[in-house]
Every structure is written in structure tokens, then in C-alpha cells.
Amino acid sequence: MKLDLLPIGRIARIVTVDWDALVPEEARRLRALGLEEGAKITVAHRGILIWRDPIAITVGRMTVAVRRAHAAAMEVEALETTAL
């Protein structure tokens, strides 16, 4: 499933990221924030407008806002556990 479709509060692991779909500078920034393969994440909030943009993602103890287009470039697998 793509990260932009992950339900709020569900814990997942990033399986793959389509880095070629992202602008190199944005891809570099996402990697620096820890949003890369193997990272455990959860969706904390979504925007309230029609596009539901931005998406707030928790990575470790940090919450990061990403655009829906960035989240759509990330494939995740939902985890059974309820704790990061």
C-alpha cells in the first residue's frame, strides 16, 4: 500500500521509495529526515482540504509534514504491532 493511503494511527514500515519520482533536492531532504527504506512510521494527521495535504508522519520521536505526492512515492507494509 502507498503511504498516502495508510490509515491514521496505523504503524507501518517503508518498503520501497520511488526516488526517481521525486525532485533530487526533496529526496535528499526526506532521507535526511529518516524517511527511507526500513523506517517505521505512522500517519499522525492529514490536512483537512479536499486533497488531504499535507500528511503528518511520525518517525521515531519526530513528526514530519510531507506532501501527498511524496507519500504516494513510498510503498509501506502495515505492521501488526501497536508500538514503535
Secondary structure, DSSP 8 states (H G I E B T S, - for coil): -BGGGS-BT-EEEEEEE-GGGS-HHHHHHHHHTT-STT-EEEEEEE-SSTT--SEEEEETTEEEEE-HHHHHTEEEEE-S-S--
